[in-house]
Amino acid sequence: MSKYFFFSLCMLIISFNSFAQEPEQKTDNSSTKTDSIKKVEFAKSLGNGYLPSRFFDMDLRYLIKFNQYEGLRTGLGGITNNKFSEKYKVQGYVVYGFKDHRFKFSLGAGFRISERTNTWLHGSYTDDLQETGSSKFLTDKRFFQFFEPRLINIDLFHKHITKALTLEHRVSDKLLTESQLSISKIDPTYNYAFLINGQSFSNYDLSFARFSTQWNPFDTFKEEETISGYPQFTFQYTKSFSNILNGDFNFSKFDFRSVYKLKHINNSSTEFMLSAGIANGKTPITHLYHAYPNNVNKETILQRFSVAGINSFETMYFNEFFSDRFATFQIKHKLKPFNISKRFKPELVLISRHAVGNLDDIGRHQDIVFGTLNEGYSESGFEINKLLVGFGLSFAYRYGAYHLSKFEDNFAFKFTFNIHLE
């Protein structure tokens, strides 16, 4: 694992440095202005995870990744841009996992129905992996990092072959919606059986209808630039149908998230995030909830030393808890940067995270052992970021109802890695 990890990390840093450095050229004022606009557009595309070209923008998310199931995962992907067409899009990717020796891919196309409301209809076919227990909002803005820290430690995936039809629609500048119809073939990569109505399912078909909305009522707009206002709200409703398009199970899910940020006059800030979800009906483990754990099951603190996530529970072990209803609350307070020198300004972030959840009919989930969060989970700690390039350190301590008997098992000591293009 270590050789793949450090190889990937070095490649990402080299890529960042290569893209970030541009040679200076002497030009007249009009050329300088044009070059400046091009550089801003290039940096914006790169910051969103795309390397632009004439008609096709390469998607940097698929270049290099690493996880416990696939090992090193590498490939290519991208999407056509406005120079290709303002009314049509074609996108896709193909990747290969060196540990599971398997190709994964996705292919999709879409067309714009309305320019005024930015309404798009997309169709896609995907054959890939998804983390068991993860929950993603359709309307989430694209979030890109050269290095995704939590991904390294994930080992519980399920294969899925998904055909989807998606409709994006902007109700207003502050309200976005996305609807999707999909059918999926689900095949866990681990030993698992779901008992329902006297039958045991180790793989299954699911038929979904989803509706998601992103509401940012306090956003403001200036010269075609969006200035984020808070709080922000995200809602999503998912319905799985049995006996429709070969769906095996009938259940529904409702997910909610709210983010609130306060900027203080002393250049410090406080962020609050509340997430919650509830699944009604008989739901397989692949579509239950976890609380985004990020601690590996190893003996000592140093053996568990890895990379801290962004909003994950650093002391919660992978696959330790699953829920059909849960809520998490996180507070991050970033102090004013320490102005040690012009180039060295580390940042201290104080963090407190809490989670609660429960699960009905835990006995339906066979061949896998996990607990519930019904007594409430708590951890607190801090990060010291920007110590060296994008590196920092993270420390967290687990306490409360799920405090472990072996004292050192309650600690998580990791490094952080954050690089953002602006």
Secondary structure as GFF3:
##gff-version 3
##sequence-region A 1 422
A	DSSP	alpha_helix	2	20	.	.	.	ID=ss1
A	DSSP	alpha_helix	29	47	.	.	.	ID=ss2
A	DSSP	beta_strand	50	51	.	.	.	ID=ss3
A	DSSP	beta_strand	56	59	.	.	.	ID=ss4
A	DSSP	three_ten_helix	60	62	.	.	.	ID=ss5
A	DSSP	beta_strand	64	67	.	.	.	ID=ss6
A	DSSP	beta_strand	71	80	.	.	.	ID=ss7
A	DSSP	beta_strand	88	97	.	.	.	ID=ss8
A	DSSP	beta_strand	102	114	.	.	.	ID=ss9
A	DSSP	beta_strand	119	131	.	.	.	ID=ss10
A	DSSP	three_ten_helix	150	153	.	.	.	ID=ss11
A	DSSP	beta_strand	157	172	.	.	.	ID=ss12
A	DSSP	beta_strand	175	188	.	.	.	ID=ss13
A	DSSP	beta_strand	193	196	.	.	.	ID=ss14
A	DSSP	beta_strand	199	201	.	.	.	ID=ss15
A	DSSP	beta_strand	204	215	.	.	.	ID=ss16
A	DSSP	beta_strand	220	222	.	.	.	ID=ss17
A	DSSP	beta_strand	225	227	.	.	.	ID=ss18
A	DSSP	beta_strand	232	241	.	.	.	ID=ss19
A	DSSP	beta_strand	251	263	.	.	.	ID=ss20
A	DSSP	beta_strand	269	281	.	.	.	ID=ss21
A	DSSP	three_ten_helix	285	287	.	.	.	ID=ss22
A	DSSP	beta_strand	293	295	.	.	.	ID=ss23
A	DSSP	beta_strand	313	317	.	.	.	ID=ss24
A	DSSP	beta_strand	325	334	.	.	.	ID=ss25
A	DSSP	beta_strand	347	358	.	.	.	ID=ss26
A	DSSP	three_ten_helix	362	364	.	.	.	ID=ss27
A	DSSP	beta_strand	365	366	.	.	.	ID=ss28
A	DSSP	beta_strand	377	388	.	.	.	ID=ss29
A	DSSP	beta_strand	391	399	.	.	.	ID=ss30
A	DSSP	three_ten_helix	407	410	.	.	.	ID=ss31
A	DSSP	beta_strand	411	417	.	.	.	ID=ss32
###
